[in-house]
Amino acid sequence: MPRTARDVVFVDGVRTPFGKAGPKGLYADTRADDLVVRAIRELMRRNPS
C-alpha cells in the first residue's frame, strides 16, 4: 500500500503509568487525557523531526 504525506506511522512507543484504580489509587485525581498528553509530548521530544 503506497504511503502519502498525510499517513501517520509509529516510530517509537511509550506507555502511561499505571496504578490501582479507585478513589485511593495513585492516579485517582489524574485525568486520562492528561496522561495521554504526557505520552504524546514524550514521543515528540524523542522524535523531533
SVG drawing of the C-alpha trace seen along z (x, -y; Angstrom):
<svg xmlns="http://www.w3.org/2000/svg" viewBox="-13 -18 28 20">
<polyline fill="none" stroke="black" stroke-width="0.4" points="0.0,0.0 1.6,-3.3 2.0,-6.0 1.1,-9.6 2.4,-12.7 -0.6,-12.5 0.0,-9.0 0.9,-8.5 3.5,-6.0 4.7,-4.9 8.4,-5.3 8.6,-4.8 6.4,-3.9 5.8,-5.0 3.3,-3.9 1.4,-5.8 2.0,-4.9 -0.4,-2.6 -1.6,-2.0 -4.6,-1.0 -8.0,-2.3 -10.5,-4.0 -10.5,-6.9 -7.4,-5.7 -5.5,-4.9 -2.2,-6.6 -3.7,-8.5 -7.2,-9.0 -7.0,-12.7 -5.3,-12.5 -7.5,-12.7 -6.9,-10.1 -6.4,-12.7 -3.7,-14.4 -1.8,-11.1 -2.1,-10.8 -0.8,-14.3 2.3,-13.5 2.9,-10.4 2.5,-12.2 4.8,-15.0 7.4,-12.4 7.2,-10.8 7.6,-14.2 10.6,-15.0 12.2,-11.7 11.5,-12.2 11.6,-15.9 11.5,-15.6"/>
</svg>
